[in-house]
Amino acid sequence: MNTAPLKNLFLEMFILIALMIYVVACVYIDIKVLDNHLAEVSMTELSQSAFVLIAALNFFKMIKKEPESAGLFILISGFFGMIFFREADYYFDSISHSFWQLPVSIILLATLYFAYKNKHSIVDPIAQYQSTKAFSYTFIGVLVTIIFSRLFGTGSLWREIAAADSSYIKTVVQEGIELLGYSLILLGSFILHCKKLGSK
């Protein structure tokens, strides 16, 4: 009897639960211990940046690992690379306001150029990749981070819920959900890169 799929399932569940606990722990430490109001220099924000950077690097490594899918992984790694620099806007603002747009623009142009050079390795790999577990985690992570966290973190919603200091509550919830999204993206990138937890 092959018990590997069951072991992989339990490993995957353990990692997901650990990431969820980590998200809540980050937010709790930022609020109760560090009392930083989830500012740009907080465990939550730094974890978001770290997770999306690691995911971008994992997808970038796939370009060499699976050259037949290079175009697809160029697009994905470039997308997460741009998100990383956008998340780091606080640090770039110390150079000049909106300076983050320069590295994002460079990555965008480089991504489009190299993806075009490898355009033959985009469409077919998308069809293969979209049926994998790695894609599911990554796609859900993107939706949670970019869409749901913004909708759920809307200021007007939280003003109705808590009239006092609603911006702080909004920030706590939105940043916590974003970190959960980045956790799913990170997990998806590791599943793809390591193929340890199963590909389907």
C-alpha positions as CSV (number, residue, x, y, z in Angstrom):
1,M,0.0,0.0,0.0
2,N,1.4,3.4,-1.1
3,T,1.1,5.8,1.9
4,A,3.0,8.6,0.2
5,P,-0.1,10.5,-0.9
6,L,-1.5,10.4,2.6
7,K,1.8,11.6,4.1
8,N,1.9,14.4,1.6
9,L,-1.6,15.4,2.5
10,F,-0.8,15.6,6.2
11,L,2.4,17.5,5.5
12,E,0.5,20.0,3.3
13,M,-2.2,20.4,6.1
14,F,0.5,20.9,8.7
15,I,2.2,23.6,6.6
16,L,-1.1,25.4,5.9
17,I,-2.0,25.4,9.6
18,A,1.5,26.6,10.6
19,L,1.3,29.4,8.1
20,M,-2.2,30.4,9.4
21,I,-0.8,30.4,13.0
22,Y,2.2,32.5,11.8
23,V,-0.1,35.1,10.3
24,V,-2.1,35.5,13.5
25,A,1.1,35.5,15.6
26,C,2.6,38.2,13.4
27,V,-0.4,40.5,13.8
28,Y,-0.7,39.7,17.5
29,I,3.0,40.5,18.1
30,D,2.8,43.7,16.1
31,I,-0.3,44.9,18.1
32,K,0.4,43.6,21.6
33,V,4.2,43.3,21.9
34,L,5.7,45.8,19.4
35,D,2.8,48.2,19.5
36,N,3.7,49.4,16.0
37,H,0.2,49.7,14.5
38,L,1.3,47.4,11.7
39,A,3.5,50.2,10.3
40,E,5.7,49.6,7.3
41,V,8.4,48.2,9.6
42,S,6.5,45.5,11.3
43,M,6.6,41.7,11.4
44,T,3.5,41.5,9.3
45,E,4.7,43.9,6.5
46,L,8.2,42.4,6.5
47,S,6.8,38.9,6.3
48,Q,4.6,39.9,3.3
49,S,7.7,41.3,1.5
50,A,9.8,38.2,2.3
51,F,7.1,35.8,1.2
52,V,6.4,37.4,-2.1
53,L,10.2,37.8,-2.8
54,I,10.8,34.1,-2.0
55,A,7.8,33.1,-4.2
56,A,9.2,35.3,-7.1
57,L,12.6,33.6,-6.7
58,N,11.1,30.2,-6.7
59,F,9.2,30.9,-9.9
60,F,12.4,32.4,-11.4
61,K,14.3,29.2,-10.6
62,M,11.7,27.3,-12.6
63,I,12.8,29.1,-15.8
64,K,16.0,27.0,-15.7
65,K,14.5,23.9,-14.2
66,E,11.7,23.7,-16.9
67,P,12.9,25.6,-20.0
68,E,10.0,24.3,-22.0
69,S,7.8,26.6,-19.7
70,A,10.3,29.5,-19.5
71,G,7.9,32.1,-20.9
72,L,5.2,31.3,-18.3
73,F,7.6,31.4,-15.4
74,I,9.2,34.7,-16.7
75,L,5.7,36.3,-16.5
76,I,4.9,34.8,-13.1
77,S,8.2,35.7,-11.5
78,G,8.2,39.1,-13.0
79,F,4.7,39.8,-11.7
80,F,5.7,38.8,-8.1
81,G,8.9,40.7,-8.5
82,M,6.9,43.9,-9.3
83,I,4.7,43.2,-6.3
84,F,7.7,42.9,-4.1
85,F,9.0,46.3,-5.1
86,R,5.6,47.8,-4.7
87,E,5.4,46.5,-1.2
88,A,8.8,48.1,-0.5
89,D,7.5,51.6,-1.5
90,Y,8.2,52.8,2.1
91,Y,11.9,52.3,1.7
92,F,12.1,53.7,-1.8
93,D,10.2,56.8,-0.7
94,S,13.2,57.7,1.4
95,I,15.1,58.1,-1.9
96,S,12.3,59.9,-3.6
97,H,8.5,59.8,-3.5
98,S,7.2,57.0,-5.7
99,F,10.7,55.9,-6.5
100,W,9.4,52.3,-6.4
101,Q,8.0,52.9,-9.8
102,L,11.5,52.8,-11.4
103,P,12.4,49.2,-10.4
104,V,8.9,48.1,-11.1
105,S,9.0,49.6,-14.6
106,I,12.4,48.0,-15.3
107,I,11.1,44.6,-14.2
108,L,7.9,45.1,-16.3
109,L,9.9,45.9,-19.4
110,A,12.4,43.1,-18.8
111,T,9.5,40.6,-18.1
112,L,7.7,41.6,-21.3
113,Y,10.9,41.5,-23.4
114,F,12.0,38.0,-22.2
115,A,8.4,36.6,-22.2
116,Y,8.1,37.7,-25.8
117,K,11.4,36.1,-26.7
118,N,10.0,32.9,-25.1
119,K,6.4,33.3,-26.3
120,H,6.4,29.7,-27.6
121,S,6.6,28.5,-24.0
122,I,3.6,30.3,-22.5
123,V,0.3,29.0,-23.8
124,D,0.8,25.2,-23.5
125,P,2.5,25.4,-20.1
126,I,-0.5,27.5,-18.8
127,A,-2.8,24.7,-19.8
128,Q,-0.7,22.2,-17.9
129,Y,0.1,24.4,-14.9
130,Q,-3.5,25.5,-14.3
131,S,-4.5,22.0,-13.3
132,T,-1.9,21.7,-10.6
133,K,-2.2,22.2,-6.9
134,A,0.6,24.8,-7.0
135,F,-1.5,26.9,-9.4
136,S,-4.5,26.6,-7.2
137,Y,-2.6,27.9,-4.1
138,T,-0.9,30.6,-6.1
139,F,-4.1,31.8,-7.8
140,I,-6.1,31.9,-4.6
141,G,-3.3,33.7,-2.9
142,V,-3.2,36.4,-5.6
143,L,-7.0,36.8,-5.4
144,V,-6.9,37.0,-1.6
145,T,-4.1,39.5,-1.6
146,I,-5.0,41.8,-4.5
147,I,-8.8,41.7,-4.4
148,F,-10.3,40.3,-1.2
149,S,-8.0,42.1,1.2
150,R,-8.8,45.4,-0.5
151,L,-12.5,44.8,-0.5
152,F,-12.6,43.5,3.1
153,G,-10.2,46.3,4.2
154,T,-12.4,49.0,2.8
155,G,-12.5,51.9,5.3
156,S,-16.2,52.6,5.0
157,L,-17.0,49.0,6.0
158,W,-14.9,49.2,9.1
159,R,-16.3,52.7,10.0
160,E,-19.7,51.0,10.3
161,I,-18.3,48.3,12.5
162,A,-16.2,50.3,14.8
163,A,-16.6,54.1,14.9
164,A,-13.5,54.6,17.0
165,D,-10.1,54.3,15.3
166,S,-11.5,52.3,12.3
167,S,-8.4,53.0,10.3
168,Y,-6.3,50.9,12.8
169,I,-8.8,48.0,12.7
170,K,-8.9,48.2,8.9
171,T,-5.1,48.0,8.7
172,V,-4.9,45.1,11.1
173,V,-7.5,43.0,9.1
174,Q,-6.2,44.0,5.7
175,E,-2.5,43.4,6.4
176,G,-3.3,40.1,8.1
177,I,-5.3,38.9,5.2
178,E,-2.6,40.0,2.7
179,L,-0.1,38.0,4.7
180,L,-2.4,34.9,4.4
181,G,-2.6,35.5,0.7
182,Y,1.2,35.7,0.4
183,S,1.5,32.6,2.5
184,L,-0.7,30.7,0.0
185,I,1.4,32.1,-2.9
186,L,4.6,31.0,-1.1
187,L,3.3,27.5,-0.6
188,G,2.2,27.2,-4.2
189,S,5.6,28.3,-5.4
190,F,7.3,25.7,-3.1
191,I,4.9,23.0,-4.2
192,L,5.8,23.7,-7.8
193,H,9.5,24.1,-7.2
194,C,10.0,21.1,-5.0
195,K,7.2,18.9,-6.3
196,K,7.3,17.5,-2.8
197,L,3.7,17.8,-1.9
198,G,2.3,16.4,-5.1
199,S,1.7,18.1,-8.4
200,K,-2.0,17.4,-8.9
